[in-house]
Amino acid sequence: MEVDEIDEEETDGEDMDVKEFEEDEKFYEIIKHLLMAIQLVVHVLNEYMIVMSEQHVERLLTRRQITAKGLNYVHNVLNQDPEHFRQRYRMYPDVFRKLCSLLREKTLLQNTKFICVEEMLATFLLIVGHNNRYCIVRDTFSQSHFTASINFNKVLKALNTIAPDMLAKPGSLPSKLR
């Protein structure tokens, strides 16, 4: 009986080894198929990326294009009715032109590649004279908020440099008031 029991145990052990081997083989076969599927997906994605990189994707620009709208606006307003210009910018056109030439001569304020001193000063005067917000100036002159802010500060600094020479000294009365 002992020999028969040993034979049964050996066959049971061999059956268990065969079953484990078959399960392991099925498990590895499943892993192999999953890896092949993953490789296929990676290959398809790689091909898709190659195709997409060769195509031009049209994207809308969020910034405004550079135009001469502001310059044209200033020149049109300067050449129209002087009273309208005075109401809008709080000075007459000839005074505006003199102030622009004075700013060019006595300060470092100069025309840039895309904006002239007249447009910078007009922007400044609209903001100061009417308490306009940058969004109104932006629409009037087709400038970005950043550009309007930078130009406002440039004109402010330029006016601060010439202010001591232009302001009346305390204690001096004009001859008309004496």
C-alpha positions in Angstrom: 0.0 0.0 0.0 2.7 2.3 0.6 4.0 2.1 -2.9 0.5 2.8 -4.2 0.1 5.8 -2.0 3.4 7.1 -3.1 2.4 6.6 -6.7 -0.9 8.4 -6.1 0.9 11.3 -4.4 3.4 11.5 -7.2 0.7 11.6 -9.8 -1.3 14.2 -7.8 1.9 16.3 -7.5 2.6 15.9 -11.2 -1.0 16.8 -12.0 -0.6 19.9 -9.8 2.7 20.8 -11.5 1.0 20.4 -14.9 -2.0 22.5 -13.9 0.3 25.2 -12.5 2.4 25.1 -15.6 -0.7 25.4 -17.8 -2.1 28.3 -15.7 1.3 30.1 -15.9 1.4 29.5 -19.6 -2.1 31.0 -20.0 -1.1 33.9 -17.8 2.0 34.6 -19.9 0.0 34.2 -23.1 -2.5 36.9 -21.8 0.4 39.2 -20.9 2.0 38.6 -24.3 -1.3 39.6 -26.1 -1.7 42.7 -23.8 1.8 43.8 -24.6 1.2 43.3 -28.4 -2.0 45.4 -28.0 -0.1 48.2 -26.2 2.6 48.2 -28.9 -0.1 48.5 -31.5 -1.7 51.4 -29.7 1.7 53.1 -29.3 2.4 52.6 -32.9 -1.0 54.1 -34.0 -0.5 57.1 -31.7 3.0 57.6 -33.0 1.8 57.6 -36.6 -1.0 60.0 -35.7 1.5 62.4 -34.1 3.6 62.3 -37.2 0.7 63.1 -39.4 -0.5 65.9 -37.1 3.0 67.5 -36.9 3.1 67.7 -40.7 -0.2 69.5 -40.9 -0.5 73.2 -40.2 -3.0 73.9 -37.5 -4.8 77.2 -37.9 -4.9 79.1 -34.5 -6.5 82.4 -33.9 -4.2 85.2 -32.6 -5.4 86.8 -29.4 -3.4 89.9 -29.9 -4.4 92.8 -32.2 -2.6 93.4 -35.5 -0.5 96.5 -35.8 -2.4 99.2 -37.7 -2.2 102.8 -38.4 -5.7 103.4 -37.1 -4.5 105.5 -34.1 -2.1 107.7 -36.2 -4.9 108.3 -38.8 -7.3 109.1 -36.1 -5.0 111.7 -34.5 -4.2 113.4 -37.9 -7.9 113.5 -38.8 -8.9 115.0 -35.5 -6.1 117.5 -35.7 -7.1 118.7 -39.2 -10.9 118.9 -38.4 -12.7 121.4 -36.2 -10.4 123.0 -33.6 -13.3 123.4 -31.1 -14.0 119.7 -31.3 -10.3 119.0 -30.7 -10.3 121.3 -27.8 -13.3 119.6 -26.2 -11.8 116.2 -26.7 -8.2 116.9 -25.7 -8.5 120.1 -23.6 -6.3 122.2 -25.8 -6.3 123.6 -29.3 -4.6 121.8 -32.2 -1.8 124.3 -32.5 -1.0 124.1 -28.8 -1.0 120.3 -29.1 1.5 120.4 -32.0 3.7 122.8 -30.1 3.6 120.5 -27.0 4.6 117.5 -29.2 7.5 119.4 -30.7 8.5 120.6 -27.2 8.4 117.0 -25.9 10.6 115.8 -28.8 13.1 118.6 -28.3 13.5 118.7 -24.5 12.8 115.1 -23.5 13.8 111.6 -24.6 10.2 111.0 -25.9 10.5 110.0 -29.6 8.4 108.2 -32.1 8.7 104.4 -31.9 8.5 101.9 -34.7 4.7 101.7 -34.3 3.5 104.8 -32.5 4.2 108.5 -32.8 4.5 111.2 -30.1 1.2 112.7 -31.2 -0.6 109.4 -30.6 1.1 109.0 -27.2 0.2 112.5 -26.1 -3.4 112.1 -27.4 -3.7 108.8 -25.4 -2.4 110.6 -22.3 -4.7 113.5 -22.7 -7.8 111.3 -23.1 -7.0 109.4 -20.0 -6.2 112.5 -17.9 -8.7 114.9 -19.4 -11.7 112.7 -19.4 -10.8 110.0 -16.9 -11.1 107.5 -19.7 -10.2 103.9 -19.0 -7.6 102.0 -21.0 -10.3 100.0 -22.7 -11.7 103.1 -24.4 -8.3 104.3 -25.4 -7.5 100.8 -26.7 -10.6 100.8 -28.9 -10.0 104.4 -30.1 -6.3 103.9 -31.1 -6.3 100.1 -31.6 -3.7 99.6 -28.9 -3.3 96.9 -26.4 -3.9 97.7 -22.7 -0.1 97.2 -22.2 0.8 99.6 -25.0 -1.6 102.3 -23.7 -0.2 101.9 -20.2 3.5 102.1 -21.3 2.8 105.2 -23.5 0.9 106.9 -20.7 3.8 106.5 -18.4 6.3 107.6 -21.1 4.4 110.9 -21.6 3.9 111.4 -17.8 7.7 111.1 -17.3 8.4 113.4 -20.2 6.0 116.0 -18.8 7.5 115.7 -15.4 11.0 116.5 -16.8 9.8 119.7 -18.5 7.4 120.8 -15.8 9.9 122.8 -13.6 10.8 125.0 -16.6 7.2 125.5 -17.7 5.4 126.2 -14.4 5.1 129.8 -13.2 7.3 130.5 -10.2 5.5 131.4 -7.0 5.4 135.1 -6.3 5.7 136.2 -9.9 2.5 137.8 -11.2 1.8 138.2 -14.8 1.8 141.9 -16.0 -1.9 141.6 -16.8 -2.8 141.0 -13.2 -0.6 143.8 -11.6 
